[in-house]
Amino acid sequence: MNPILALLKENNISDEQIKELFEVLTQNPLAAMATIGQLGLPQDKLQLLMGQVMQNPALIKEAVDELGLDFSKVEAAKAQLQQ
């Protein structure tokens, strides 16, 4: 299992909340940061999650694929942010 998804599940984040988070991520990465903050993860787990994402951004693609979402939307949102 993807380490991001595993960390969220270990902290009792429901499958529905995880899918919602990654749907927001595919549409608006900045809004996803606010959504992550609302999950109520302990600070140390939140830092671990952010560290994993920053060290290995490919984990996001793996998680999106594992959830059956469209990664091209993540790429489009990222391109939009860079403009």
N, C-alpha and C positions, 0 to 999 in steps of 0.2 A: 504494500500500500504506500502511496505517496506520503512522505513525511509531514507535509503540510496538513493533509487530510487526517493523518493519524493523530497529530497533535490536537487538532480541533475536536476529534472524536474522544480523545482521552480526557478532554476538559468538558465533556458532556454537551458539546454543541451538536444539535440535532442535524440529521441529514438534510432536512428542509432548510435550516439556517445556512448550512454549508453551501447548498446549491444556490440559494438566494445570494449569498456572498459572492460566489463566482459568477453569477449572472450579472451582478452589479459591476464586478471587476471587468467583465467582457464589454460592458457598455461605457463605464466611466471609472477608470482606475482611481481617480482622486476621491470619488464618492465611496469607493470600496474601503478606503482608509478609515473613513468615518464609521462605516458599517462594522469593520473589524473592532474598532474602539467600543462599539455598543454591545459586543458579544459578552463582555464582562470577564475576559480572560485575565488571570493574575498577571501583574506586571512582568514577572520573570518569564512567563510563557509567551506573552506578547513580544518581548524582546527576542526570545528564541525564534519565534515565528518570523519576525522581521529579518533577523539575521540569516535565516535559511533562505528567504526570498532574495535578499541582497547578494548573498554568496553564490546562489545558484538559481537565477531567474527561470531556468528551464523547468524547475519544479512547478511553476504556475501552469505551463503548457501541459505537463504530465497530469496535473490535477484536473485541468479543464477537460482533457481527453478522457480521464477516468470517470468524470461526471457526465460525459457525453455531450458537452457543450461545444459551441463553435469557436475555435481559437482564432479564426480570421477576424472576429470582432475585437479581440484583444489587440491584435496587430493594428487594426484600423484606429482604435482608440489611442494607442500609443503614438501612431503617426500624427494624429490630430493634436496631441499634447506637444509634439515637437515643433509644430508650426508657430 
